[in-house]
Amino acid sequence: MVMNTLKEALDTRGLTVNEASKLGAKYQTLYKQYLGDRNVGPQTALFYERILGIPRSEIRPDLWPPAHTETSDHAV
C-alpha cells in the first residue's frame, strides 16, 4: 500500500485542500494529490514546500530522505 504523504502532511497541520489552495496551489491538482489519484512530482514538492511550509522530505521522502539526527558520543 502506498502512503499518501501529502494527505498526511496536510492533515497533521490541520490544513484543508481549500485552505492550501488559497495559498497558491491549484485546487483540482491538490485535491487529486490529496486523494492519492495523482502523484506529487519533484517540482510540485518544491512548490508546496515554498507556499505551504511542508518540507520536501516529508512530501517526497523517496527523493529527499529526511535528515537523520545522530547523537554523538563526543561531548563538545
LOLOTOR-669563 format. One line per 10 residues: number of its first residue (from 0); their letters; for each residue x, y, z of C-alpha. Coordinates in steps of 0.02 Angstrom, whole numbers, padded with zeros to 5 digits, always signed. Layout:
// LOLOTOR-669563
NUM> a> X,Y,Z | ...
// end
This chain:
// LOLOTOR-669563
0> mvmntlkeal> +00000,+00000,+00000 | +00067,+00171,-00050 | +00065,+00302,+00086 | -00011,+00469,+00040 | +00118,+00586,+00115 | +00032,+00745,+00056 | -00131,+00697,+00140 | -00038,+00654,+00299 | +00060,+00818,+00294 | -00095,+00925,+00269
10> dtrgltvnea> -00196,+00830,+00399 | -00056,+00844,+00527 | -00054,+01032,+00504 | -00243,+01047,+00506 | -00244,+01115,+00328 | -00387,+01077,+00212 | -00367,+01067,+00024 | -00470,+01226,+00010 | -00357,+01320,+00132 | -00200,+01258,+00046
20> sklgakyqtl> -00267,+01310,-00124 | -00294,+01487,-00058 | -00107,+01495,-00027 | -00072,+01472,-00213 | -00091,+01288,-00257 | -00213,+01237,-00394 | -00365,+01164,-00307 | -00400,+01023,-00431 | -00220,+00963,-00434 | -00203,+00974,-00246
30> ykqylgdrnv> -00368,+00882,-00221 | -00317,+00739,-00336 | -00150,+00725,-00248 | -00235,+00730,-00078 | -00347,+00586,-00129 | -00199,+00490,-00199 | -00265,+00494,-00377 | -00113,+00592,-00435 | +00069,+00590,-00379 | +00163,+00741,-00316
40> gpqtalfyer> +00306,+00774,-00437 | +00476,+00843,-00385 | +00440,+01021,-00443 | +00271,+01019,-00357 | +00350,+00958,-00195 | +00469,+01106,-00202 | +00322,+01223,-00237 | +00223,+01154,-00090 | +00375,+01172,+00021 | +00384,+01356,-00026
50> ilgiprseir> +00200,+01402,-00013 | +00138,+01281,+00119 | +00295,+01264,+00225 | +00292,+01074,+00215 | +00470,+01006,+00196 | +00502,+00919,+00030 | +00571,+00772,+00126 | +00401,+00749,+00207 | +00306,+00754,+00042 | +00431,+00654,-00062
60> pdlwppahte> +00544,+00555,+00056 | +00590,+00443,-00091 | +00682,+00590,-00172 | +00735,+00686,-00017 | +00759,+00567,+00130 | +00727,+00651,+00297 | +00885,+00707,+00384 | +00931,+00587,+00523 | +00978,+00667,+00686 | +01125,+00570,+00753
70> tsdhav> +01185,+00595,+00928 | +01370,+00597,+00954 | +01460,+00510,+01094 | +01585,+00652,+01096 | +01549,+00798,+01210 | +01577,+00968,+01132
// end
